[in-house]
Amino acid sequence: MRVRPISPQRLVTELAQRLADTDPTRRLRVAVDGPRAARPEEIAAALVDPLRAWGRPARHLRSEDFLRPASVRLERGRTNPDSYYEGWVDEAGLRREVLDPAGPDGDGRILPSLWDPRTDRASRAEYVELPPNGIVLVSGAFLLGGGLPFEITVHLEMSAAALERRTPADLAWTLPAHARYAEEVAPATFADLVVRLEDPRRPAIVESVPDAV
């Protein structure tokens, strides 16, 4: 394994180029997986314009826009880490409204958001068309290991110490959930691309090194 430091700007460029070159005539479903402290939504959003410049229409969606109703996700309390880990995101809705339509047998008609947590009501978003060579980028935590269909998975990795240091005090209750995810799913061991983000300003790409002959 080799850890290659890279600037945030170069990281976006390399990611976008890799995605643009993957199955250029087909739709692509991409997970940008990581805790809030790693800012997965910022990285996913930054990829949209470069991908469009390379001829790949792109849409960025946040898993936070596919939450379950408050009566379901907060049934065990507002700060229950197990509930946060196991049941905040409506994965069935995300699959039905985004990932399946964006898949090889889908019609490309996707819903940008399903639920508005501020009003605790359906978002009433309009469906949008993802072209045949389009890319949908889904950002958020706990996206891997649960069977959601993605062609490319990017995991933003933070050590427990870095995550604790960079998580706001009002979200410290989520730390046990991230610890469970790291232990039970171990996304860094199978994601297509792992980006180490001890400091979001100084990312590094974790690369496998071929065995010596």
Buried (B, 14 or more C-beta within 10 A) or exposed (E): EEEEEBEBEEBBBBBBEBBBEBBEEEBBBBBBBBBBBBBBBEBBBBBBEBBBEBEBBBBBBBBBBBBBBEEEBBEEEEEBBEBBBBBBBBBEBBBBBBBBBBBEEBEBEBBBBBBBBEEEEEBEBEEEEBEEBBBBBBBBBBBBBEEBEBBBBBBBBBEEEBBBEBBEEEEEBBBBBBBBBBEEBEBBEEBBBBBBBBEBEEBBBBEEEEEEE
